[in-house]
């Protein structure tokens, strides 16, 4: 028989948990005050702490165990003193990763107190609370389908003190007399992503939805030409077209003719000369002169960051991308006519082979991949979360352990940490990635390596993860991205 050695007693284990709970509870008001009063966004290795519960904060710390080089669990005893010090420095707008800050303090503190370390590390924004020059940007969601409603949730969650992106209106075609009630209900309840986290009130007389204090005007129109945003006090607005009806500059340019509209983002791959932006890859190409851009597709956003990381380290000779994608609203529930090949067959009953433009679109965001990739897609009977299988031939040989460690470090330390996540478990399945805020999640246990031939499996929430990428592009286009720390 195996002899079990108990290193902790039950009372000790519970006592330590209660202690951590108490510290996490004390962190909540500090996180909230920094967010609302200073526009400081706190996170732990890319996982936001804004409006999170005690358990969610502790889970974020636990998650960080997989991000530490020594595999030790990040403790609230390490992050709380840093957060407390931040709350006393009258900081200007900033994005602060407490996990990375704590790790840097451990490695480079050099005997300094937590207060002095934070003051030195955040010197650029210390005392800048009243000097915040950020101005809120009005946002209009043109269309209110799957992506539109998730964008609304994220924008409402990120309202903060109102100096960033401000959701001011949605534009839809009126579908019924009780249209407003139905729209609000779809925002309030979601079969995949669960209930809206907050309160929603409708005003049928004025056609408004108030969600967590955000007054959102519902505008009924059949085309952009019918809309004057200035009538609702909306000016210089960023219009996010979620309809997919127009994909080129001429079609999307109709939005710019609307009074009060200033810029347009398309939540689908753009055609013609439109810039297709994958945040983390080519968002630096956005200029003040860009009035219309595309945020590419969910699959393109999922694969390009991983492809860039692999190409930077090993070089990609060529490869094939196979997408196993959840069905979408474009398909039929039951067999019926569809202009697309095979898509007319019942989505909940069939695996459907179809085309994807992701391989071609990847080269638009990352030109070095031009002509190197082919792609195809299989639609499967699940409502959300997809997988990209990257079958690549590399210039440099490697092995499974080296490649996985490189991707783990990329997810932790690189500039792609918001785009690439990493998981190492033989038990994860698709529903475990619902709500992921990353563009893609590398499944390390599924990685296959044979000399210079590599197969990578990348999960992605094709709805929510993509919507998070769209919001990042919106923040860059609006110029409301604060400096990120630690450097």
N, C-alpha and C positions, 0 to 999 in steps of 0.2 A: 504493500500500500504506500501511496505517496504521503509524506508527512507535510502538513500545511503549517507554515509559520505565519502567525498573525503579528504584524508589526505595529498596528494601530488598534486601540480599543474603541468600541462603538461610541462611547461618550466623547472621546477625544476627536474622532472623525466628525461627529455631529457638531461639536463645539467649534471646530475649525470652519465648518460650512456656515454656521450662524455668524461667525466673525466676518467671513467674506461677504455674506449677504448684507450685513450692516454697512460695510464699506461701499458696496455697490449701490446701496440705497442712498448713501450720502453723496455719491457721485451724480445722481440724477438731477438735483437742483443746480449743481454747478455746470453740468453739461447744458441744461436748458437756459440758464442765465447767459452763458457765454454765447450760445446760439442766437438768442433773441436780442440781447443788448449789444453784443460785439460782432455778430455775424461770424463767429468762430465755429467751424464744423469739426467735431471730434469723431475720430474713428479708431479702430484697432485693426491693423493690417487690412485696410480697405473696407471693413465692416462698420457701417455708420452706427454711432451711439445715440443719435438724435431720436427722442421720443421712444426710447427702448425701456423695457422693464428690467427689474433686478436680475431675473433669470437670463434675459437676453444679453445683458452686460457680462454676466459670469460666463455664458456660453461663448461670447466673443473672446474672452480671456483664455478659455479652454482651447478654442480653435487655434489660438496663437501658438500653442505647444508645437504644432506641426510646422510653424514658421520659424522657430528658434533653431539656431545651429546646434545647440546642445540638447534639443528635444525636451527642455524643461518647460513646465507650464508657466505662462505669464501670470503674475499674481496681481490682484487689486492692491496689494500692499506696495507694489512697484509703481502703479499708474496713478493711484489716488494722490500722493504728494505732488506729482507733476501737475495734475489737474487743478489741485488746490492752489498751487503757485500761479498757474495761468489765470485763475479767476481774480487774482489780486493785482494784475499788471495792466489793467485798462487796455487790453489788446485791440488792435484794429482787425479788420476782416482777415481771416486766415483759415486754412484747412490743416488740421494738426492730427497726425497719426500717433496716438498715444503708445501703441505697441512698439513702433519703430523708435519713438522718443525714449521710451523706457530702456530699450535695448541699447540705444546709443549712450544713454546715461550710464548704463552698466559698463560699457566698453570704454567710454571716453570722459567719464565724470571727473576723473583725476582729483578726487577729494573735495570737489565742490558740493555745496548743499543743493538740494533739489531746486530751491528758489533761485540760486545763482546760476545753475545750469540752464534753467528755463529762461531766465532773463537774457543770458548770453545767446542761447539758441534762437530765441524769437525776437532778438533785438530789433529787427526790421519793422516789427509791428507793435512793439511795446510802447504804451502811452499814446497810441494812435486811434483810440476809440472815437473821439470827437472829430478826428480828421478824415473819417471814412468818406471817400469821394464817390463811392459806388452809387449808382442811380438805378432804381427799379426799371425793368423793361417789361412793357405790356406784351402778353402772349395771347394769341388767338389760335384755337384748335379748329381747323377747317375739316370737319368730319369727326365723328364720335363713335368709332367702332372699337375693335379690340385694342389697337395701339393707342387710339385717341383717349380712351378711358384710363388706360394705364399711365399715359403721360399725365393726365389730370391728377391721378393719385400721387405720382411722384412730385409734380410741381406743387401741389397743396402741402405735401409733407415737407418740402424744402422752402416754404415761404419765409420762415425765419422772421426777421424784422422788416421784411418787405423791400429790401434793397437789391434783391436779385431778380429772378424771373417771376413775374406776376401773372397768373392765369386770369384773364379778364373776360374772355368770351369763348363760346363754341358756336360754330355755324353748321346747321343741319337743314335738311329738307323736312318739312313737317309731315309726319307719318300718320297722325290721328289727332282727334280732339284732345285726348289725354296724353299728348306727346311728351310734355314736360315731366309729368309724373313717371312715365316709362323711362325717359332718359335718366332721371334722378335715381330710379330704382336700379337701373343697370350699373350706375356708378356705385350705388350702395351695396349691391350684392353681385358676387362673381363666382361662378361654379368652379373655376380653377384656382383663382387667387384669394378667395374668401371674402369676408365682409370688409367694407371700407372702415378704416381705423379713425373714427371720429363721428361728427354729427353733420347731417345734411338737412337743410330746410329749403322748401320751394315756395316761390311767390308766383302764382299763376297770373295774377293781374299784370305784373311787370316782366314776366318771363325770365325769372332769375333763379339760380340755384346758389345757395350759400353753403359752402363746405368748409368747416373749420375756420370760419371767419372770412373766407374768400368769396366775395360777391362775384358770381360768374353770370354774365349776360348770355342768354340763349337767343341766338339770332336765326330766324328762319329765312332761308334764301335758296333759290334753285341754281344760282350761279354767282360768282364773285361780283359781277357787274351790278348786282342788286344791293350791295352792302356799302354803307358809309359808316366806318368805325368811329369817326369823330362824333357822331350823334350820341354815342355812349361814353364819351370822354376818353376814348382810346386813341392814343397817338404814337407814331413811330413804332408800330407793333411788329413783332416777329410772328408771321403767319406760318403755322405748321400744317401742311396739307397731308392729311392721313387717308385721303380718298383713293389715291392711285389713279384717278381719272386722267390727270395730266402728268406727263413724265418728262417733258422737254421744256426748254426756256420759253418758247412761245405760249404754250398752254398755261404754265405756272405764272407767266408774266401778267396774266389777268388779275392776279392778286395785287400786284403793285399799282394797278390803276385805281384801287379802292382808296378813298380818302382815309388816312390814318394808318395805312400799311406801309412798312419800310423794307422788310426783308422776308424771304420765304425759304422754308426748309421742307423738302420732300422726304417722307418716310418710306421710300422705296428706291430701287436703283434708278438713277437718272439716265436719260438718253441724250445723245448728241454731245455737246461740249460741256455739259454740266459737270462740275466737280463732284465726284463721289467720295465723301469723307468718312473714313473709319477712325473714330477718335482713338488717340494713342499712336496712330500710324502717320496720318498726313493732315491732322487738324491744324498744323502749323501753316498750311497752305491757304487757310482762310484769311482773306484780306478785307479791309474796310470797303473795297470796291465790289465785293461779292454780294449781290442782291438775291441770288437764287442758288442754293446748293442742295445736294442730295446726301442723306445719311446712309446711303447704300441699303443693303438687305441684312436681315438677321443672320443669314448664313455667312455672308461676306464678313460681317463684323466678328463672327465667331472664329473663322479660320485664319483671317489675315494676321492678327497679332501672333498666333502660334507659328504660322508660316514665316513671319519676319524673324522671330526668335530663332527658329531652326536655321533659316538661311544665313543669319548673322554669324552663327557659331559653326555650322557644318557645310553650308552651301547646298542649294537644291539644284539637282541636275534636271529632274522632271518628276512628275507624279500625277496621281489621280485622286480626286476628291469625291467621295460617295456620301451623300447626305441621307440619313434616315430621319425623315421629317414628319412631325405630327400633321394631321390633316388641317386644312384651313377652310375659311368660309367660302373660298373660291370653288371648292368641290361640292358635289351633290350629296345630300343625305341618303337618297336612294337613287337607283339607276335612272338617269334622265339625260336629255341632250346637253352636251357641253361642247363648246367650240374647240377646246383643247383635247389632245389625244389622251385617252384613258381616264381623264378626270371626270367624265360623266358617270363612272361607276361608283356605287355607294361607298362613301368614305369610311363609315364606321365598320364596314364588313371586309374591306379589301386592302391589301398592300398594292400600291399603284406606282408603277414606274413612270417617271416623268422627267422633264428636263430641269436643269438649274443653270442660271447664268453666273453662279457664284465664282466658278473657276476663272471665267473671263473677267468678271468684275474685280476679282482680287488683283489683277494686273493694273487696273485703273488706280487703285489705292497704293499698290506696291509695284511699280513698273518693272522692277528687276525680275518679276515672275512672268512677264509677257511671253506667251508661247510655250510655257513650261508645264502647264496644268490642263488636264481634262476634268470633266465633272458630270455627274448624273445624280438623280434623286429618287428616293423611294418614299412615297407618302404612306404612313402607317396609321392604324386605328387608335391613336391616342390624341387627346385634345391639346396637349402642350408638352414642351421639352423635346428637343431633337438632338441628333448626334451627327457629327461629321467625322468620317473615317478618312484620314490622310495617309495615303500610300505613297511614300516618297523614296526616290533614289538620291542619295547624298554624295557630295564631292569627297567628304571625309568619313572614314569608318568610325564607328563608335560601339558602345555596348549598352545594354538596357539600364544598368545601374548609373552609368555616367550620364546618359541622356535624361533619365528621370530626375537626377539630382540637379542637372542644369535647368530643367523646367521648373523644379521646385524653387530654386534660387531666383529664377526669373519672376515667378509669381510673387516672391517675397520682396526682392530688392530692386528690380528694374523699373524703368519708367512705364512698363506695361502691367504694373501690378493691379490696376483697376480693370484691365481687360482680361488678363489670364489668371484663372484660379487653378488650384491643384488639389486632387484628392487621391488618397492611397487607401483603398478599402475594397475588399472582394465582395462586399455586400450591397454597395450602392446600386440603385436603379433610377429610372428616369424621374419618378415623382420626387426624389430627394433633391432635385435641382429646381423645382418650382420656386420662383421668387429669387433666384440667383441674380445678383446685380452685376456680375461679370459677363463679358461678351462670350466667354467660353471657359470650360473647366476641363483640364487634362485629367484623364483617368489613368493614373500611373500603373495600376495593376493590369491594365489591358495592353500596355505598350509592348510591341514586338520589334526586336532588333536583330538583324542578321547582317553583320558587317556594315555595309553602307546602304542596306535596305531597311526602311523603318515604316512601321504602321502605328499611327497615333489615333486614339479615340478621344474626341472632344465633345463633351456634353454642352448644351446651351439651352437656356430658357428663351425660346424664339419669340416670346412676347415680352416678358418683363426685362430680361437681360438686354434685349435689343432696345427697349424703351429707355433704359438707363443710359445706353450709348447715345441715343438721340438727344437726351437732355444734356449730356456732356457737350455735344456739338452745339446745342442751343446756347449753353453758357459761354462757349468760346465766341460764337457769332455775336452774342450780345455784349461781350466784354465784361462779364460779371464773375469770372473765375478768380478767386482770391489766391494769394501766394500759399504754397504748400510747405509744410514743415514735418519732420526735420529735413534739412537740405541734404 
